[in-house]
């Protein structure tokens, strides 16, 4: 339950910040917020996958 609620509130905060930027006429910042969020999240998952793979090789799994 914590994971679902945590993910939901994080996404809600991201959405609200983006919407507020767009409403305030800051469309470039709203677009940058979306683009950077997606790119940085994917980079984080990729780095996490690499780190987990390296740890699994060390453990011999």
C-alpha positions, 0 to 999 in steps of 0.5 A, spaced: 500 500 500 505 504 501 508 503 494 502 505 491 500 511 495 507 513 494 507 513 487 501 516 486 502 522 490 509 523 487 506 522 480 500 527 482 505 532 485 509 532 478 502 533 474 500 539 478 507 542 478 507 541 470 500 544 470 501 550 474 507 552 469 503 551 463 497 555 466 502 561 468 504 561 461 511 557 462 510 552 457 517 551 455 519 550 463 513 545 463 515 541 457 522 541 460 519 539 466 516 533 463 522 531 458 527 532 464 523 528 469 522 522 463 529 522 461 532 522 469 527 517 471 529 512 465 537 514 466 536 512 474 532 505 472 538 504 467 543 505 472 540 501 477 539 495 473 547 496 471 548 496 479 544 490 480 547 486 475 554 488 477 552 486 484 549 479 482 555 478 478 560 479 484 555 474 488 555 469 483 548 469 482 
